[in-house]
Amino acid sequence: LFGEKYGERVRVVSVGEGEQPFSRELCGGTHARNTAEIGLFRITSESSTGSNVRRIEAVASEGAIAYLDERARILADTALELKCRVDEVPARLSSLQDTLRATEQKLKAALTGGSSDAISQAIDSAADMGAYKLVIAELKGLEAADLRNVWDTIRQKVTGPVACVLA
């Protein structure tokens, strides 16, 4: 195991006392004599690598300063784009999200309302194929989930077996 990922010597770090420490880790990374050598420390990501195993990635010292400077630049650029102060960005984004959701709901309502006429026309002009009716409709501006709803509507309105082509 050690030869695959680590060098010949592997440092094992235990947190806690006795035979059952809280955590026992294999450490193949950079070593410091004490935390003062590390300086500023910033966790950049955390993930699960297996059952009861977490992986934490971080930057330290000058790397942490560069990381935070880049994040501050991104935040300042965002504030500039939103025409607000940096401390107002979260509230401004929340407000914009609310506006986008309301606009999306209005657009969906308009699209669904406009397509109901097209659906009715497609049902009225369905071809009788003998054993079933064939409904063909071209509906613009709808997403896949909306097309599934259209199919459900057609199945409810057409009596008997029905085949449907929706685009």
PyMOL commands that set and color helices and strands:
alter all, ss='L'
color gray80, all
select helices_A, chain A and resi 2-5+35-37+62-82+86-124+144-157
alter helices_A, ss='H'
color red, helices_A
select strands_A, chain A and resi 11-15+23-27+41-50+53-60+127-128+133-137+162-166
alter strands_A, ss='S'
color yellow, strands_A
deselect
rebuild
show_as cartoon
